[in-house]
């Protein structure tokens, strides 16, 4: 299927990469306005859109390792995230794009037409940013809860953060199951 991509297919994937980049930078801009009280520079907007357009266009020529490394870099950004939920959402949007591109690249670069169980190892870089995001969200929420406790206020974790943490732990469970399956094969 992916061996016979048409020009139209590549254009659609490229446009989707560009659109996801635009959506991600919009969320990052909202986060920047909220935390730093200033919007992102126009060159940052262009960078997000252009780089994700390029990443979407070249998946058939680039090794899957490229997208795996991108996902690890995003995971590092997730781990040091100090801006909170909106920035985490921005990184999650990019992680989802890079995960799809990684999967497309793995399938495109396969050497045989049958399923190889070692492909499940590509789940590790795919779930890593989501795991780091969940840990970061938990850390930030823990700091907020401690601050509220000191001030005598009781605050609940917002539903969105709770759902995000649950989804990330779901990814961790999927990864653990994939590793067990690989060990058994």
Backbone as CSV, one residue per row, in Angstrom:
resi,resn,N_x,N_y,N_z,CA_x,CA_y,CA_z,C_x,C_y,C_z
1,UNK,0.823,-1.189,0.000,0.000,0.000,0.000,0.874,1.263,0.000
2,UNK,1.761,1.390,0.989,2.607,2.579,1.061,3.706,2.564,0.011
3,UNK,3.975,1.372,-0.588,4.994,1.309,-1.628,4.561,2.090,-2.859
4,UNK,3.262,2.243,-2.998,2.720,2.854,-4.205,2.005,4.159,-3.883
5,UNK,2.653,4.992,-3.115,2.084,6.291,-2.793,2.030,7.158,-4.044
6,UNK,0.924,7.832,-4.198,0.814,8.764,-5.311,1.277,10.137,-4.854
7,UNK,1.452,11.000,-5.787,1.821,12.382,-5.482,0.747,13.019,-4.604
8,UNK,-0.504,12.709,-4.882,-1.621,13.245,-4.104,-1.521,12.814,-2.638
9,UNK,-1.152,11.542,-2.379,-1.011,11.051,-1.009,0.058,11.837,-0.247
10,UNK,1.173,12.067,-0.898,2.263,12.812,-0.261,1.840,14.255,0.002
11,UNK,1.098,14.856,-0.931,0.616,16.227,-0.748,-0.344,16.295,0.436
12,UNK,-1.234,15.326,0.559,-2.184,15.310,1.679,-1.439,15.183,3.009
13,UNK,-0.464,14.280,3.083,0.311,14.107,4.317,1.097,15.377,4.635
14,UNK,1.624,16.025,3.615,2.373,17.271,3.812,1.456,18.374,4.334
15,UNK,0.279,18.498,3.757,-0.685,19.519,4.206,-1.133,19.231,5.634
16,UNK,-1.351,17.962,5.959,-1.724,17.613,7.331,-0.608,17.957,8.311
17,UNK,0.658,17.724,7.911,1.788,18.106,8.760,1.810,19.599,9.012
18,UNK,1.533,20.364,7.968,1.494,21.816,8.084,0.352,22.262,9.002
19,UNK,-0.815,21.654,8.837,-1.975,22.020,9.657,-1.745,21.672,11.125
20,UNK,-1.147,20.517,11.374,-0.851,20.131,12.755,0.179,21.092,13.358
21,UNK,1.173,21.493,12.561,2.148,22.481,13.032,1.478,23.792,13.398
22,UNK,0.537,24.234,12.575,-0.199,25.473,12.846,-1.019,25.348,14.126
23,UNK,-1.705,24.236,14.285,-2.521,24.025,15.479,-1.643,23.980,16.728
24,UNK,-0.500,23.308,16.627,0.410,23.200,17.760,0.975,24.560,18.164
25,UNK,1.367,25.368,17.186,1.930,26.679,17.511,0.853,27.610,18.071
26,UNK,-0.386,27.437,17.664,-1.472,28.248,18.229,-1.631,27.953,19.718
27,UNK,-1.608,26.674,20.076,-1.719,26.292,21.483,-0.490,26.776,22.259
28,UNK,0.707,26.641,21.651,1.937,27.124,22.300,1.890,28.639,22.486
29,UNK,1.324,29.345,21.511,1.187,30.800,21.611,0.259,31.175,22.769
30,UNK,-0.851,30.464,22.905,-1.767,30.714,24.024,-1.062,30.482,25.358
31,UNK,-0.247,29.437,25.421,0.502,29.143,26.641,1.493,30.250,26.946
32,UNK,2.174,30.723,25.917,3.156,31.794,26.098,2.481,33.082,26.570
33,UNK,1.337,33.409,25.989,0.599,34.607,26.419,0.183,34.493,27.878
34,UNK,-0.210,33.281,28.265,-0.686,33.059,29.619,0.440,33.122,30.647
35,UNK,1.577,32.503,30.333,2.644,32.407,31.327,3.638,33.551,31.261
36,UNK,4.018,33.960,30.051,5.031,35.011,29.899,4.442,36.368,29.536
37,UNK,3.151,36.387,29.330,2.417,37.629,28.997,2.835,38.227,27.655
38,UNK,3.382,37.407,26.768,3.700,37.903,25.430,3.538,36.762,24.428
39,UNK,3.090,37.089,23.228,2.910,36.041,22.210,4.245,35.588,21.630
40,UNK,4.200,34.459,20.947,5.390,33.962,20.275,5.721,34.856,19.082
41,UNK,6.988,34.945,18.764,7.435,35.747,17.623,6.938,35.116,16.320
42,UNK,6.834,35.931,15.289,6.333,35.427,14.007,7.268,34.388,13.400
43,UNK,8.583,34.506,13.649,9.502,33.502,13.118,9.261,32.147,13.768
44,UNK,8.794,32.106,15.031,8.494,30.835,15.692,7.286,30.188,15.008
45,UNK,6.287,31.016,14.667,5.119,30.500,13.946,5.553,29.878,12.627
46,UNK,6.379,30.600,11.882,6.831,30.100,10.586,7.661,28.824,10.752
47,UNK,8.494,28.773,11.786,9.318,27.604,12.032,8.447,26.372,12.289
48,UNK,7.471,26.495,13.200,6.576,25.382,13.511,5.893,24.870,12.243
49,UNK,5.358,25.787,11.462,4.604,25.387,10.267,5.540,24.792,9.222
50,UNK,6.642,25.466,8.946,7.560,25.011,7.898,8.217,23.676,8.242
51,UNK,8.705,23.543,9.469,9.411,22.320,9.836,8.464,21.117,9.819
52,UNK,7.227,21.298,10.266,6.283,20.181,10.260,5.782,19.868,8.855
53,UNK,5.752,20.876,7.995,5.439,20.634,6.588,6.534,19.774,5.961
54,UNK,7.778,20.119,6.235,8.908,19.350,5.701,8.908,17.929,6.262
55,UNK,8.699,17.802,7.578,8.677,16.474,8.196,7.574,15.611,7.600
56,UNK,6.436,16.207,7.284,5.349,15.461,6.659,5.665,15.055,5.235
57,UNK,6.460,15.853,4.548,6.748,15.592,3.136,7.826,14.540,2.927
58,UNK,8.719,14.369,3.885,9.898,13.531,3.643,9.865,12.172,4.337
59,UNK,8.725,11.762,4.889,8.708,10.511,5.658,9.122,9.297,4.829
60,UNK,8.899,9.338,3.529,9.258,8.174,2.715,10.749,8.124,2.386
61,UNK,11.471,9.189,2.600,12.908,9.208,2.330,13.738,9.147,3.596
62,UNK,13.119,9.493,4.715,13.844,9.584,5.982,13.667,8.277,6.758
63,UNK,14.730,7.866,7.414,14.701,6.661,8.243,13.735,6.850,9.410
64,UNK,13.083,5.771,9.852,12.210,5.873,11.031,12.949,6.383,12.268
65,UNK,14.274,6.183,12.314,15.053,6.667,13.457,14.962,8.177,13.604
66,UNK,14.820,8.877,12.506,14.706,10.338,12.553,13.500,10.747,13.386
67,UNK,12.352,10.121,13.113,11.131,10.463,13.858,11.218,9.957,15.297
68,UNK,11.900,8.829,15.514,12.093,8.336,16.880,12.910,9.336,17.692
69,UNK,13.955,9.889,17.074,14.777,10.898,17.762,13.962,12.158,18.028
70,UNK,13.125,12.565,17.061,12.253,13.723,17.288,11.329,13.487,18.480
71,UNK,10.793,12.286,18.572,9.893,11.978,19.692,10.641,11.997,21.026
72,UNK,11.880,11.558,21.036,12.678,11.613,22.264,12.955,13.074,22.642
73,UNK,13.233,13.914,21.647,13.451,15.341,21.915,12.186,15.980,22.486
74,UNK,11.033,15.645,21.901,9.769,16.168,22.424,9.554,15.667,23.848
75,UNK,9.931,14.416,24.125,9.809,13.882,25.480,10.664,14.684,26.461
76,UNK,11.857,15.073,26.025,12.708,15.908,26.887,12.056,17.261,27.150
77,UNK,11.466,17.857,26.107,10.756,19.125,26.302,9.572,18.941,27.251
78,UNK,8.895,17.809,27.137,7.781,17.525,28.046,8.281,17.432,29.487
79,UNK,9.434,16.802,29.658,9.976,16.601,31.004,10.352,17.914,31.676
80,UNK,10.815,18.896,30.888,11.226,20.167,31.492,10.149,21.245,31.366
81,UNK,8.965,20.851,30.948,7.865,21.792,30.765,7.526,22.492,32.079
82,UNK,7.598,23.803,32.065,7.223,24.582,33.245,6.018,25.482,32.970
83,UNK,5.507,25.444,31.754,4.404,26.330,31.399,3.033,25.734,31.695
84,UNK,2.965,24.454,31.930,1.695,23.871,32.325,0.962,23.129,31.225
85,UNK,-0.365,23.060,31.405,-1.207,22.202,30.595,-1.227,22.574,29.120
86,UNK,-1.340,23.856,28.788,-1.433,24.249,27.378,-0.160,23.900,26.616
87,UNK,0.988,24.100,27.228,2.237,23.744,26.548,2.323,22.233,26.379
88,UNK,1.851,21.486,27.394,1.842,20.033,27.295,0.948,19.581,26.141
89,UNK,-0.187,20.252,25.968,-1.083,19.930,24.852,-0.382,20.200,23.523
90,UNK,0.359,21.296,23.447,1.105,21.617,22.231,2.115,20.524,21.905
91,UNK,2.856,20.077,22.917,3.821,19.002,22.693,3.113,17.696,22.342
92,UNK,1.954,17.434,22.947,1.211,16.211,22.634,0.722,16.217,21.186
93,UNK,0.335,17.380,20.690,-0.098,17.487,19.292,1.063,17.124,18.369
94,UNK,2.237,17.690,18.640,3.413,17.357,17.836,3.790,15.889,17.992
95,UNK,3.674,15.351,19.196,3.987,13.943,19.422,3.081,13.039,18.593
96,UNK,1.801,13.389,18.529,0.867,12.591,17.735,1.255,12.629,16.254
97,UNK,1.619,13.813,15.744,2.051,13.934,14.346,3.296,13.089,14.095
98,UNK,4.295,13.222,14.955,5.543,12.486,14.755,5.339,10.986,14.923
99,UNK,4.410,10.585,15.795,4.101,9.162,15.947,3.504,8.600,14.656
100,UNK,2.583,9.346,14.056,1.991,8.907,12.789,3.055,8.843,11.706
101,UNK,3.909,9.856,11.635,4.973,9.856,10.631,5.972,8.715,10.870
102,UNK,6.254,8.401,12.130,7.124,7.278,12.450,6.501,5.972,11.963
103,UNK,5.228,5.800,12.233,4.545,4.579,11.792,4.546,4.485,10.269
104,UNK,4.236,5.587,9.593,4.262,5.580,8.129,5.662,5.252,7.608
105,UNK,6.678,5.815,8.234,8.050,5.574,7.803,8.452,4.122,8.038
106,UNK,8.064,3.550,9.174,8.388,2.147,9.465,7.723,1.244,8.428
107,UNK,6.450,1.493,8.157,5.739,0.660,7.185,6.322,0.858,5.782
108,UNK,6.655,2.075,5.450,7.210,2.352,4.125,8.574,1.700,3.934
109,UNK,9.378,1.655,4.987,10.730,1.117,4.895,10.827,-0.364,5.247
110,UNK,9.716,-1.031,5.404,9.771,-2.457,5.739,10.426,-3.227,4.598
111,UNK,11.074,-4.317,4.937,11.780,-5.103,3.919,10.947,-6.289,3.448
112,UNK,9.936,-6.639,4.201,9.071,-7.747,3.806,7.628,-7.344,4.048
113,UNK,6.718,-8.050,3.448,5.307,-7.664,3.531,4.595,-8.221,4.744
114,UNK,5.248,-9.070,5.519,4.569,-9.611,6.694,4.963,-8.838,7.951
115,UNK,4.130,-8.979,8.968,4.346,-8.280,10.232,5.575,-8.830,10.938
116,UNK,6.400,-7.940,11.444,7.575,-8.315,12.227,7.339,-7.859,13.665
117,UNK,7.369,-8.789,14.637,7.101,-8.407,16.028,8.055,-7.340,16.569
118,UNK,9.241,-7.240,15.989,10.187,-6.221,16.452,9.695,-4.813,16.147
119,UNK,8.712,-4.682,15.265,8.130,-3.368,14.982,7.499,-2.774,16.238
120,UNK,7.104,-3.638,17.167,6.490,-3.148,18.407,7.471,-2.312,19.233
121,UNK,8.765,-2.492,18.989,9.744,-1.671,19.712,9.620,-0.194,19.351
122,UNK,9.028,0.106,18.201,8.826,1.504,17.820,7.790,2.171,18.723
123,UNK,7.068,1.378,19.522,6.129,1.961,20.482,6.858,2.749,21.568
124,UNK,8.099,2.384,21.846,8.838,3.050,22.929,8.981,4.549,22.662
125,UNK,9.542,4.969,21.511,9.623,6.421,21.303,8.253,7.062,21.108
126,UNK,7.262,6.286,20.670,5.929,6.856,20.464,5.293,7.242,21.797
127,UNK,5.403,6.387,22.806,4.744,6.677,24.081,5.588,7.531,25.019
128,UNK,6.877,7.636,24.753,7.772,8.367,25.653,7.333,9.824,25.911
129,UNK,6.972,10.618,24.889,6.540,11.989,25.185,5.277,12.052,26.042
130,UNK,4.374,11.103,25.839,3.146,11.091,26.617,3.423,10.706,28.067
131,UNK,4.363,9.797,28.264,4.762,9.418,29.621,5.410,10.606,30.324
132,UNK,6.336,11.261,29.643,6.988,12.442,30.235,5.975,13.543,30.517
133,UNK,5.004,13.708,29.639,3.950,14.699,29.857,3.132,14.377,31.090
134,UNK,2.820,13.103,31.284,2.041,12.697,32.460,2.833,12.920,33.738
135,UNK,4.103,12.554,33.710,4.948,12.759,34.893,5.081,14.249,35.195
136,UNK,5.275,15.053,34.155,5.376,16.498,34.330,4.074,17.078,34.884
137,UNK,2.947,16.610,34.353,1.641,17.088,34.841,1.450,16.717,36.302
138,UNK,1.838,15.514,36.651,1.727,15.079,38.037,2.607,15.931,38.937
139,UNK,3.842,16.203,38.472,4.774,17.012,39.262,4.230,18.424,39.475
140,UNK,3.743,19.031,38.387,3.192,20.384,38.476,1.963,20.402,39.377
141,UNK,1.079,19.406,39.201,-0.136,19.356,40.014,0.209,19.143,41.482
142,UNK,1.235,18.351,41.748,1.665,18.116,43.120,2.160,19.414,43.754
143,UNK,2.919,20.219,42.992,3.383,21.513,43.501,2.210,22.449,43.779
144,UNK,1.230,22.460,42.880,0.042,23.304,43.067,-0.733,22.851,44.300
145,UNK,-0.887,21.534,44.461,-1.615,21.020,45.626,-0.903,21.369,46.922
146,UNK,0.433,21.288,46.936,1.187,21.654,48.139,1.017,23.138,48.451
147,UNK,1.051,23.970,47.406,0.876,25.413,47.599,-0.515,25.705,48.141
148,UNK,-1.525,25.061,47.581,-2.889,25.263,48.052,-3.073,24.771,49.482
149,UNK,-2.421,23.679,49.822,-2.519,23.146,51.175,-1.900,24.114,52.175
150,UNK,-0.748,24.726,51.810,-0.106,25.710,52.682,-1.018,26.910,52.912
151,UNK,-1.720,27.308,51.850,-2.595,28.470,51.941,-3.965,28.124,52.507
152,UNK,-4.210,26.849,52.825,-5.466,26.442,53.424,-6.583,26.199,52.422
153,UNK,-6.266,26.177,51.145,-7.273,25.908,50.116,-7.171,24.461,49.673
154,UNK,-8.296,23.879,49.331,-8.303,22.531,48.785,-8.738,22.641,47.336
155,UNK,-7.871,22.217,46.443,-8.186,22.292,45.014,-8.133,20.900,44.416
156,UNK,-9.093,20.628,43.564,-9.114,19.333,42.881,-8.335,19.433,41.587
157,UNK,-7.809,18.299,41.155,-7.135,18.251,39.867,-8.183,18.436,38.785
158,UNK,-7.969,19.375,37.851,-8.943,19.567,36.782,-9.136,18.284,35.978
159,UNK,-10.352,18.107,35.457,-10.699,16.901,34.714,-9.783,16.634,33.542
160,UNK,-9.396,17.688,32.830,-8.527,17.517,31.658,-7.191,16.933,32.075
161,UNK,-6.621,17.424,33.179,-5.342,16.894,33.638,-5.484,15.443,34.080
162,UNK,-6.582,15.128,34.765,-6.808,13.757,35.200,-6.924,12.829,34.001
163,UNK,-7.650,13.249,32.982,-7.795,12.432,31.773,-6.443,12.276,31.086
164,UNK,-5.673,13.365,30.994,-4.347,13.295,30.375,-3.430,12.330,31.094
165,UNK,-3.458,12.357,32.412,-2.631,11.439,33.194,-3.090,10.005,32.976
166,UNK,-4.398,9.781,32.950,-4.929,8.426,32.730,-4.545,7.905,31.345
167,UNK,-4.632,8.755,30.326,-4.262,8.341,28.969,-2.783,7.987,28.915
168,UNK,-1.944,8.802,29.546,-0.506,8.521,29.541,-0.212,7.194,30.241
169,UNK,-0.885,6.914,31.355,-0.664,5.635,32.022,-1.213,4.489,31.172
170,UNK,-2.236,4.759,30.375,-2.715,3.755,29.418,-1.643,3.437,28.393
171,UNK,-0.940,4.476,27.908,0.166,4.259,26.978,1.273,3.436,27.638
172,UNK,1.542,3.705,28.902,2.553,2.937,29.623,2.143,1.465,29.683
173,UNK,0.862,1.216,29.945,0.378,-0.163,29.995,0.512,-0.845,28.636
174,UNK,0.188,-0.122,27.558,0.331,-0.677,26.206,1.792,-1.008,25.930
175,UNK,2.673,-0.120,26.321,4.099,-0.364,26.128,4.553,-1.593,26.909
176,UNK,4.107,-1.733,28.127,4.484,-2.898,28.938,3.971,-4.173,28.287
177,UNK,2.741,-4.154,27.788,2.189,-5.331,27.120,2.985,-5.651,25.857
178,UNK,3.358,-4.620,25.097,4.148,-4.852,23.879,5.488,-5.478,24.214
179,UNK,6.130,-5.018,25.275,7.427,-5.589,25.676,7.272,-7.041,26.096
180,UNK,6.198,-7.348,26.836,5.949,-8.736,27.224,5.715,-9.605,25.989
181,UNK,4.928,-9.107,25.033,4.675,-9.858,23.807,5.975,-10.109,23.059
182,UNK,6.826,-9.079,22.949,8.127,-9.253,22.293,8.996,-10.273,23.017
183,UNK,8.945,-10.271,24.343,9.749,-11.212,25.120,9.260,-12.645,24.899
184,UNK,7.972,-12.813,24.708,7.426,-14.144,24.495,7.645,-14.669,23.093
185,UNK,7.846,-13.764,22.142,7.993,-14.180,20.732,9.359,-14.632,20.445
